[in-house]
Amino acid sequence: MIGSTFVASEALKHFFILPGAITHDENEALDRYLSSLPILSEGEVDRKQQFAFARPVYDGVEVTARAEAAAGDPIWVGERFVRGVSVPVQLMEALGRANRAVSEIPYAEVGVDPPEAPLSSVYVDWYELGSFFVPHTDRVGYGPVVAGLSVGKGVITMRWSDGGVVHDVVIEPRSLYLFCGPIRYEPWTHSVIEVTDRRFGITMRSRGAGHSQREESP
Ligand SMILES: O=C(O)CCC(=O)C(=O)O
């Protein structure tokens, strides 16, 4: 499947890109829907009840480079994971598409165990020309495979690094990417270093193993 469907980067063998994963019409419909949502301040959004964008706050400082919306299970709210508002119907098709792609990863070939849980957590990042996402590693409370769908007009450059080697990957609109294996965890980080136009990054994750009920309690 990987030979015909995915173009894996030579250097990053655990990073897969599926160009044209959604149609132009689907891209436009998602762009229209996501662009219609409000961008609020973090304190105004109850992520268990509402799907809306807000500028995240880290260490008391509001991030101005992008805005973020979240839904599904689990999502991170400050210091714990919770079950967020239901994934909006407009995003269900994208989630289904990503889950199908996850099932097509040749796990044995790349030496990774298949995930136990489906993708069920959805974050959307709203980027404009000049936006960025700082280097980070996704929380271990999420599962071993992460998927991202690029919606809108903007092309991004995503940077991967293990602290030494750096790989830049250009991601076009309508592309779905997936990553797993060593690059999913520290010391690897990824970041978005360039954005050419409005773009929504729909990031889909699963519950990680060992994710306890306790973490979900308020
Ligand atoms: O916008 C993207 O595709 C990347 C988002 C990301 O790195 C994240 O949500 O952790």
PDBQT file of the ligand as one rigid body, heavy atoms in Angstrom, charges set to zero:
ROOT
HETATM    1  O1  LIG A 301      -0.177  22.251  11.819  1.00  0.00    +0.000 OA
HETATM    2  C1  LIG A 301       0.316  21.126  11.803  1.00  0.00    +0.000 C 
HETATM    3  O2  LIG A 301       0.166  20.341  10.868  1.00  0.00    +0.000 OA
HETATM    4  C2  LIG A 301       1.183  20.710  12.982  1.00  0.00    +0.000 C 
HETATM    5  C3  LIG A 301       0.445  20.784  14.288  1.00  0.00    +0.000 C 
HETATM    6  C4  LIG A 301       1.233  20.213  15.416  1.00  0.00    +0.000 C 
HETATM    7  O3  LIG A 301       2.425  20.056  15.346  1.00  0.00    +0.000 OA
HETATM    8  C5  LIG A 301       0.546  19.826  16.642  1.00  0.00    +0.000 C 
HETATM    9  O4  LIG A 301      -0.666  20.070  16.774  1.00  0.00    +0.000 OA
HETATM   10  O5  LIG A 301       1.213  19.258  17.528  1.00  0.00    +0.000 OA
ENDROOT
TORSDOF 0
